[in-house]
Amino acid sequence: MNDDITSEEKSLAEQGQHMAHNMAEVVDISSQIWQRFLAAQLEDGPPKHADPMHTWPAFTELYRTMLDNPKELADKTLEFWAQQTALWQASMLKWMGAKDTPAPNLPHMRPADKRFAHREWSENALFDYLKQSYLLTSGWIQDTVASVGDMDPKDRRKAAFYTRQFVEAMNPANFFALNPEVLEATAAEKGDNLVRGLKMMLADLERGKGKLLIRQTDMDAFEVGRNMAVSPGAVIWQNRICQLIQYAPQTETVYSKPVLFVPPWINKYYVLDLNPRKSMVKWLVEQGHTVFMISWVNPDERNADETWESYMFEGASAAIDKVLEETGQKSLHLVSYCIGGTLSGSMLAWMGRHKEKRIASATFFTGQLDFEDAGELQVMIDEQILGVVEEEMDQGYMPASKMADAFNMLRANDLIWGYMVNNYMLGKDPFPFDLLYWNADSTAMPAKVHKRYLDQFYVQNALIKGKFEVRGEPVSLGDIALPVYHVATREDHIAPAHSVYRGARAMTKADVRFILAGSGHIAGVVNPPALGKYQFWTNPDLTLPTLEDWLAGAEETAGSWWPDWDAWLAKRSGRRIKAREPGAKLGVIEPAPGAYVKLRFDKR
């Protein structure tokens, strides 16, 4: 008998030891993760609400509707099992080696997302069936929830939204034992991937102070002021609410009328100045505009007393005064984005009512003003949820992580589950991506500002009804009487294009140019001409009642809408004058991008 151990046997033994060591480390790190998670739960105390998102009434109504429509539900169930049978038969033929078997007709089958890209999901008969059965079942569940019987539209939308969250969570790719890519990586790396992934999870749990703060990009690859938000300029004025940045000129002469941006405070302004290649700020300065930017404070308990009106008058309106003082002009172009557009719309309505002349024109990027059908965020907001939100803001502000969670849920497949697999199961570092770094650089919101926004716009839709009050006076979009450039994006899931269109039409006294851009809420706006991406549609006829009617007669233009906007601005920007240096009158507080934008909630 040969007692000598062959090199192959030795290698297998070493591999086994490596795997065993890693599995022991997996158990140890998993224990640390659970301890950190449970410690945070004990620190926070038991949940105050069993149903904080107020989902149960919507699902109760869904169940009642299904019980009231037994034949329709039975027909759909028979359809499902007929399609499952057809899928099973096709899969059996594939398992038995049949070639070129035609795919069965399965109307409820959803298209596969990118997490099924690994070859085993298609080439391996077992995983192929698992994938297709999931796509069929999830499609049938969502179609059934969306169509059976008659339901209140708001309850239907809420039930459909949370059903989608459920079926996306149940994707087999999310589970270690059902994901061939994870199994293959674990076998090839002897569990190294799981060790790396769980260490990353523990670090993300620590970064979130007991809450899993999923990293969507390499958080060390970017830094505001180093390789993001780098357009040269200076902070020339500030107060407790915001800083005002003036950007340095890049041309010898500039248009006399300046441009002031009112960005959202739900995210930070530098999405408009991500890097020199994508920066709208840089591009506008290069066209000869004097550009100013409001940089909102990232609030904490010190900002507990801020209100919508303080953001309006002590923030945006005060910044307008400072821009005019710095430039010596009587009016400026006001540009707003997202919730900055909602604030600007209410402010411009008040200004119009009081015959103010400080604004030469207004531009709205995905600015939602009519909230009758305000997209998927609306399912997370009603009068009951407002009570829960108010309790969560008892320290005077809404924590940044709460809004980050809400936005991630809108695209859970891309922003949650894909990273759960890539980071924590495959043990891969996420790809460095500037836009995702910005997305993760979340902001808090002052409690009173946020509550009024949710109640008056999402719940009451007060502005479009002429019932929104500013300093005790009701204002209306019909009070706005100036040139307006209004941009919606076709695939927007936050400010749906049809909703933005209705808001634009409500400005009955304004001279409105409405643009529909390709892509979504961010990419449709941040689309530099040099990239040659997407397209936009124009149609001067805003008498058409719906966006679909407007689009039917619209002209499509390839590429970015920025040159169209620049030409529109140029006609209203006056003569060219000598370029202005930042802070020539008001002085310089600090270089751009300033201190306010650098404050991160996860670094506090």
C-alpha positions in Angstrom: 0.0 0.0 0.0 1.4 3.4 -1.1 1.3 5.9 1.8 2.6 8.7 -0.3 0.2 11.6 -0.8 0.1 12.8 -4.4 0.3 16.4 -5.3 -3.3 16.3 -6.5 -4.5 14.9 -3.2 -2.4 17.5 -1.3 -4.0 20.3 -3.4 -7.5 19.0 -2.7 -6.7 18.8 1.0 -5.4 22.4 1.0 -8.5 23.5 -0.9 -10.7 21.8 1.6 -8.9 23.4 4.5 -9.2 26.8 2.7 -12.9 26.3 2.2 -13.4 25.1 5.8 -11.5 28.1 7.1 -13.6 30.5 5.1 -16.9 28.9 6.2 -15.8 29.3 9.8 -15.0 33.0 9.1 -18.4 33.3 7.4 -20.1 32.1 10.5 -18.0 34.4 12.7 -18.7 37.5 10.6 -22.4 36.6 10.3 -22.5 36.5 14.1 -21.0 40.0 14.2 -23.5 41.3 11.7 -26.4 39.9 13.7 -25.0 41.3 17.0 -24.6 44.8 15.4 -28.0 44.7 13.9 -29.8 43.5 17.0 -27.9 46.1 19.2 -29.2 48.8 16.9 -32.8 47.5 17.2 -32.5 47.4 21.0 -31.1 50.9 21.0 -34.0 52.1 18.8 -36.6 50.2 20.8 -39.6 48.4 19.4 -41.3 49.7 16.2 -43.9 52.4 17.0 -46.2 51.3 14.2 -47.1 47.9 12.9 -47.9 49.3 9.5 -46.0 52.5 9.1 -46.5 52.7 5.3 -50.3 52.2 5.7 -50.4 49.3 3.3 -52.9 47.1 5.0 -56.0 49.0 4.0 -55.0 48.8 0.3 -54.4 45.1 0.5 -57.6 44.6 2.4 -59.4 46.3 -0.4 -57.5 44.2 -2.9 -58.5 40.9 -1.2 -62.1 42.2 -1.0 -62.1 43.0 -4.7 -60.7 39.5 -5.5 -63.4 37.8 -3.4 -66.1 40.0 -5.2 -64.8 38.8 -8.6 -64.4 35.0 -8.2 -64.9 34.1 -11.9 -62.3 36.7 -13.1 -59.8 35.4 -10.5 -60.5 31.8 -11.4 -60.0 32.5 -15.1 -56.7 34.2 -14.4 -55.6 31.3 -12.2 -56.5 28.8 -14.9 -54.5 30.9 -17.4 -51.5 30.8 -15.0 -51.5 27.1 -14.6 -52.0 26.5 -18.3 -48.9 28.7 -18.9 -47.0 26.9 -16.2 -47.9 23.6 -17.8 -46.6 24.8 -21.1 -43.4 26.0 -19.5 -42.9 22.7 -17.7 -43.4 20.7 -21.0 -40.9 22.9 -22.8 -38.4 22.5 -20.0 -38.8 18.7 -19.9 -38.0 18.6 -23.6 -34.9 20.7 -23.0 -33.8 18.4 -20.2 -34.2 15.4 -22.5 -31.9 17.0 -25.0 -34.4 18.4 -27.6 -32.9 21.0 -29.8 -34.5 24.2 -31.2 -37.7 23.7 -29.2 -40.0 26.6 -29.9 -40.7 28.8 -26.8 -44.3 28.5 -25.6 -46.6 31.4 -25.8 -46.7 32.8 -22.2 -48.5 36.2 -22.1 -47.7 36.8 -18.4 -43.9 36.2 -18.8 -41.9 39.3 -17.9 -38.6 40.0 -19.6 -35.5 38.9 -17.8 -33.5 41.6 -16.0 -29.7 42.0 -16.1 -29.3 39.8 -13.0 -30.1 36.8 -15.2 -27.2 37.6 -17.6 -25.0 34.7 -16.4 -24.9 31.9 -19.0 -26.1 29.2 -16.6 -29.5 31.0 -16.3 -30.0 30.0 -20.0 -27.8 27.1 -20.7 -28.5 25.0 -17.6 -32.0 23.4 -17.9 -32.7 23.6 -14.1 -31.7 27.2 -13.7 -33.4 28.1 -16.9 -36.7 26.7 -15.7 -36.2 28.4 -12.3 -35.7 31.7 -14.0 -38.6 31.3 -16.4 -41.0 30.0 -13.7 -40.1 33.1 -11.6 -40.6 35.5 -14.5 -44.0 33.9 -15.3 -45.2 33.8 -11.7 -44.1 37.3 -10.9 -45.6 38.6 -14.1 -48.9 36.9 -13.4 -49.0 38.2 -9.8 -48.4 41.7 -10.8 -50.9 41.6 -13.8 -53.6 40.1 -11.5 -53.1 42.7 -8.8 -53.2 45.5 -11.4 -56.4 44.3 -13.2 -58.9 42.2 -11.2 -62.1 44.0 -10.5 -62.7 47.7 -9.7 -60.6 49.4 -7.0 -59.9 52.9 -5.9 -57.0 54.0 -8.1 -54.9 55.0 -5.1 -55.4 51.7 -3.4 -54.6 49.9 -6.6 -51.4 51.8 -7.1 -50.3 51.2 -3.6 -51.1 47.4 -3.8 -49.3 47.2 -7.1 -46.2 49.0 -5.9 -45.7 46.9 -2.8 -46.5 43.7 -4.7 -43.7 44.6 -7.0 -41.4 45.1 -4.1 -42.3 41.6 -2.9 -41.8 39.8 -6.2 -38.5 41.6 -6.8 -37.3 40.5 -3.3 -38.3 36.9 -4.2 -36.2 36.8 -7.3 -34.2 33.6 -7.2 -31.0 35.5 -8.0 -31.3 37.0 -4.5 -30.7 33.6 -2.8 -27.3 32.0 -2.4 -28.5 28.4 -3.2 -30.5 29.4 -6.2 -28.0 31.7 -7.9 -25.6 29.8 -10.3 -23.3 32.7 -10.6 -22.8 32.8 -6.8 -22.5 29.1 -6.5 -19.9 29.1 -9.3 -17.9 31.9 -7.6 -18.0 30.2 -4.2 -16.7 27.0 -5.6 -14.0 28.7 -7.7 -12.8 31.0 -4.8 -13.3 28.5 -2.0 -15.6 30.9 -0.2 -13.3 33.9 -0.4 -16.2 35.8 -2.1 -18.5 35.2 0.9 -15.8 36.4 3.3 -15.2 39.6 1.4 -18.9 40.2 0.9 -19.8 39.7 4.6 -16.9 42.0 5.7 -18.4 44.6 3.3 -21.8 44.1 4.8 -20.5 44.5 8.3 -18.7 47.7 7.3 -21.9 49.0 5.6 -23.8 48.2 8.8 -21.3 50.1 10.9 -21.4 53.1 8.4 -25.2 53.1 8.8 -24.9 52.9 12.6 -26.8 49.6 12.7 -28.8 50.1 9.5 -27.6 48.5 6.3 -26.3 51.3 4.2 -25.7 49.6 0.9 -22.7 51.0 -1.0 -23.7 51.5 -4.7 -20.3 52.7 -5.8 -16.7 53.0 -4.5 -17.2 55.7 -1.8 -13.4 56.4 -1.8 -13.2 57.1 -5.5 -14.8 60.5 -5.4 -14.6 63.6 -3.3 -16.7 66.8 -3.6 -14.3 69.6 -4.5 -11.6 67.2 -5.7 -13.1 65.4 -8.7 -16.7 66.4 -8.3 -18.3 69.9 -8.2 -15.0 71.3 -9.5 -16.2 74.2 -11.6 -14.2 77.2 -10.4 -16.0 79.9 -8.4 -16.6 81.2 -4.9 -19.2 81.4 -2.2 -20.1 85.1 -2.1 -22.9 85.0 0.5 -24.5 82.6 3.0 -27.0 82.3 5.8 -28.2 79.5 8.0 -30.2 78.0 5.1 -27.9 78.2 2.1 -24.7 79.4 0.5 -24.7 81.3 -2.8 -22.0 80.3 -5.3 -20.9 82.4 -8.2 -18.9 80.6 -10.9 -15.9 82.1 -12.6 -16.3 83.2 -16.2 -14.7 81.2 -19.1 -15.3 83.8 -21.8 -14.1 87.4 -22.1 -17.7 88.7 -22.4 -20.9 87.5 -20.8 -24.6 88.1 -21.2 -25.8 90.9 -18.9 -28.6 88.9 -17.3 -27.3 86.3 -14.8 -28.7 82.8 -14.2 -29.6 81.5 -10.7 -30.1 77.8 -10.0 -32.6 76.7 -7.3 -31.6 73.0 -7.0 -33.5 70.4 -4.9 -32.6 70.0 -1.2 -33.7 66.4 -1.3 -30.3 65.8 -3.0 -27.3 68.0 -3.4 -26.8 70.6 -6.1 -23.7 69.1 -7.7 -25.6 66.7 -9.9 -25.5 69.8 -12.2 -21.7 69.9 -11.8 -20.7 66.3 -11.5 -17.5 66.6 -13.5 -16.2 68.7 -16.3 -17.5 66.3 -18.9 -21.1 66.3 -17.6 -21.4 69.7 -15.9 -24.3 71.8 -16.9 -22.7 74.7 -14.9 -19.5 74.5 -16.9 -21.4 74.3 -20.2 -23.5 77.4 -19.4 -20.5 79.4 -18.3 -18.7 78.4 -21.6 -21.7 79.8 -23.5 -21.2 83.2 -21.8 -23.7 83.1 -18.9 -22.9 84.3 -15.4 -24.1 81.4 -13.3 -25.0 81.4 -9.6 -26.0 78.3 -7.6 -27.8 77.9 -4.3 -26.2 75.3 -2.1 -28.7 74.3 0.6 -27.6 73.4 4.1 -27.7 69.7 5.0 -30.0 70.3 8.1 -30.0 69.0 11.6 -31.8 69.9 14.8 -30.5 73.5 14.5 -32.8 73.9 11.5 -35.9 72.6 13.2 -37.8 75.9 12.9 -37.3 76.3 9.2 -40.5 76.5 7.1 -41.4 76.4 3.5 -41.7 80.2 3.6 -38.2 80.6 5.2 -36.8 78.5 2.4 -38.7 80.6 -0.1 -37.9 84.1 1.3 -34.7 83.7 3.3 -33.4 81.1 0.9 -34.4 81.5 -2.8 -35.7 85.1 -2.7 -32.8 86.4 -0.6 -30.4 84.7 -3.1 -32.1 86.5 -5.9 -31.5 89.9 -4.2 -27.8 89.0 -3.7 -27.3 88.0 -7.3 -28.9 91.3 -8.5 -26.8 93.2 -6.0 -23.6 91.4 -7.2 -24.3 91.9 -10.9 -26.1 95.3 -10.8 -29.0 93.9 -12.8 -32.7 94.4 -12.2 -33.7 90.9 -13.1 -32.3 87.4 -13.7 -33.1 84.0 -15.1 -34.4 81.6 -12.5 -33.6 77.9 -13.1 -35.0 75.2 -10.8 -34.9 71.4 -10.6 -37.2 68.8 -9.0 -38.5 70.1 -5.6 -36.6 73.3 -6.3 -39.1 73.7 -9.1 -42.0 73.2 -6.7 -40.6 75.9 -4.4 -39.9 78.2 -7.3 -43.4 77.6 -8.7 -45.0 78.7 -5.5 -42.6 81.6 -5.1 -43.2 82.8 -8.7 -46.9 82.6 -8.1 -46.6 84.9 -5.1 -44.3 87.2 -7.0 -46.8 87.4 -9.9 -49.6 88.2 -7.5 -47.5 91.1 -6.1 -46.3 92.2 -9.6 -42.6 91.7 -8.8 -40.2 92.2 -11.7 -37.0 90.5 -10.4 -37.4 87.4 -12.7 -36.8 87.8 -16.4 -37.6 84.1 -17.1 -38.1 80.9 -15.3 -36.9 77.4 -16.3 -38.1 74.2 -14.7 -36.3 70.9 -14.9 -38.8 68.1 -14.0 -40.6 70.5 -11.8 -43.8 69.0 -10.5 -46.5 71.5 -9.8 -49.6 69.3 -10.3 -49.6 66.4 -7.9 -52.9 64.7 -9.0 -50.9 61.8 -10.3 -47.5 62.4 -8.9 -45.7 59.1 -9.6 -44.7 56.2 -7.4 -43.6 58.3 -4.5 -47.3 59.1 -4.0 -48.0 55.6 -2.8 -45.8 56.3 0.2 -47.7 59.4 1.2 -51.2 59.8 2.7 -52.7 61.5 5.7 -52.0 58.4 7.9 -48.4 58.1 6.8 -47.9 61.8 7.5 -48.5 61.1 11.2 -45.8 58.5 11.2 -43.4 60.8 9.3 -44.0 63.5 11.8 -43.1 61.2 14.7 -39.9 60.2 12.8 -39.0 63.9 12.6 -39.3 64.6 16.3 -35.7 65.8 16.4 -36.6 68.6 14.0 -35.5 67.0 10.7 -36.1 63.9 8.5 -33.0 61.7 8.6 -31.3 61.5 5.3 -31.5 57.7 5.3 -35.3 57.7 5.2 -35.5 59.6 1.9 -32.7 57.5 0.5 -34.6 54.3 1.3 -37.7 55.7 -0.4 -35.9 56.6 -3.6 -34.0 53.2 -3.7 -37.4 51.4 -3.4 -38.5 53.0 -6.7 -35.8 51.0 -8.5 -35.2 48.2 -6.1 -33.9 45.7 -8.6 -31.1 48.2 -9.6 -30.4 50.0 -6.4 -31.0 47.3 -3.8 -31.1 43.7 -4.9 -28.4 44.0 -7.6 -26.0 45.3 -5.0 -27.0 42.7 -2.4 -25.8 40.0 -4.8 -22.8 41.8 -6.3 -21.4 43.2 -3.0 -22.4 40.6 -0.4 -22.6 37.3 -2.2 -20.1 37.8 -5.1 -17.8 39.9 -2.9 -17.2 42.4 -5.7 -16.5 46.1 -5.0 -19.1 48.2 -6.8 -17.9 50.1 -9.9 -16.9 53.7 -9.4 -19.8 55.8 -10.8 -20.0 59.5 -10.1 -23.8 59.6 -10.3 -24.3 56.8 -7.8 -21.9 58.6 -5.4 -24.0 61.7 -5.7 -27.1 59.5 -5.2 -25.6 58.1 -2.0 -24.7 61.6 -0.7 -28.1 62.0 0.9 -29.5 65.0 2.7 -31.8 65.4 5.6 -34.9 67.7 5.5 -36.2 70.2 8.0 -39.3 68.7 9.6 -41.7 71.6 9.0 -40.5 72.1 5.4 -40.9 68.4 4.6 -44.3 68.1 6.3 -45.8 71.0 4.5 -44.4 69.7 1.2 -45.9 66.3 1.7 -49.3 67.6 3.0 -49.9 70.6 0.7 -48.6 69.1 -2.5 -48.8 65.3 -2.4 -51.9 65.0 -0.3 -53.8 68.3 -0.9 -52.5 69.2 -4.3 -53.1 72.8 -3.1 -51.0 74.8 -5.6 -52.8 73.6 -8.7 -56.1 74.3 -7.0 -55.2 77.8 -6.1 -55.3 77.0 -2.4 -51.6 77.1 -1.5 -51.0 80.0 0.9 -47.9 82.1 1.1 -47.9 84.5 4.0 -51.6 84.0 4.4 -52.5 84.6 0.7 -53.6 81.9 -1.6 -51.6 81.8 -4.8 -52.1 80.1 -8.2 -50.0 79.1 -11.1 -52.2 81.4 -13.1 -50.5 84.3 -11.3 -47.2 83.5 -13.2 -46.9 85.8 -16.1 -43.4 85.6 -17.7 -41.5 83.5 -20.2 -41.1 79.8 -19.0 -39.0 77.0 -20.3 -40.5 73.7 -19.0 -38.6 70.4 -19.2 -40.2 67.0 -18.5 -38.4 63.7 -19.1 -40.2 60.8 -20.8 -39.2 58.0 -18.4 -39.3 60.0 -15.2 -40.5 57.9 -12.2 -40.3 60.8 -9.7 -42.0 63.6 -11.6 -44.0 61.8 -14.4 -44.0 63.7 -17.7 -47.8 63.8 -17.9 -47.9 65.4 -14.5 -45.3 68.0 -15.4 -47.2 68.7 -18.6 -50.4 69.5 -16.6 -48.5 71.9 -14.4 -47.1 73.7 -17.4 -50.5 74.1 -18.9 -51.8 75.6 -15.7 -49.5 78.6 -16.2 -52.2 80.3 -18.3 -50.6 83.8 -18.3 -47.1 82.6 -19.0 -45.4 82.2 -22.3 -44.5 78.5 -21.9 -42.1 76.5 -24.1 -42.6 72.9 -23.1 -39.9 70.3 -23.9 -40.1 66.5 -23.5 -36.6 65.0 -23.2 -35.7 61.4 -23.6 -34.6 59.2 -20.6 -35.4 59.8 -17.0 -35.3 62.2 -14.0 -31.5 62.6 -14.0 -30.1 61.4 -17.3 -32.8 63.3 -19.3 -31.7 66.5 -17.6 -27.9 66.0 -17.3 -27.4 65.3 -21.0 -24.4 67.3 -22.4 -24.5 67.9 -26.2 -21.1 66.3 -26.6 -22.4 62.9 -25.5 -24.8 62.8 -28.5 -27.4 60.9 -26.4 -31.2 60.7 -26.4 -33.5 63.2 -28.0 -36.2 65.8 -27.2 -39.7 66.7 -28.5 -41.2 70.2 -29.1 -44.7 71.3 -29.8 -45.8 74.9 -29.3 -49.5 73.9 -28.8 -50.2 73.6 -25.1 -54.0 73.7 -25.6 -53.9 69.9 -26.1 -55.4 68.3 -23.0 -53.0 65.4 -22.5 -49.3 64.7 -23.0 -50.2 62.0 -25.4 -52.1 64.4 -27.6 -49.2 66.9 -27.4 -46.7 64.2 -28.3 -48.7 63.0 -31.3 -48.0 66.4 -33.0 -44.5 67.0 -31.6 -41.3 67.3 -33.6 -38.4 65.0 -32.5 -34.9 66.3 -32.4 -31.9 64.1 -31.8 -29.4 64.8 -29.0 -29.4 67.2 -26.1 -32.0 69.9 -25.5 -29.4 72.2 -23.9 -28.6 74.1 -27.2 -32.3 74.8 -27.7 -32.5 76.1 -24.1 -29.4 78.2 -24.5 -30.8 79.8 -27.7 -34.0 80.5 -25.8 -32.1 82.1 -22.9 -29.8 84.1 -25.2 -32.8 86.0 -26.7 -33.8 87.1 -23.2 -30.3 87.8 -21.8 -29.5 91.3 -23.0 -26.2 92.6 -24.4 -22.8 91.1 -23.8 -20.6 92.9 -21.2 -17.2 92.3 -19.7 -17.0 89.1 -17.8 -17.6 89.3 -14.1 -15.3 87.9 -11.4 -16.9 86.2 -8.5 -17.6 88.3 -5.4 -16.5 91.6 -7.0 -19.1 93.5 -4.9 -20.1 91.1 -2.1 -16.7 89.6 -1.5 -15.5 86.0 -1.3 -16.3 83.8 1.7 -14.5 80.6 0.5 -13.8 78.9 -2.8 -16.5 76.8 -4.5 -18.0 74.3 -3.8 -18.2 75.7 -0.3 -18.7 74.0 3.1 -22.5 73.2 3.1 -22.3 70.7 0.2 -19.5 68.8 1.9 -21.4 67.9 5.0 -22.4 64.2 4.8 -25.0 62.6 7.1 -23.0 59.4 7.3 -19.9 61.3 8.5 -21.6 63.0 11.4 
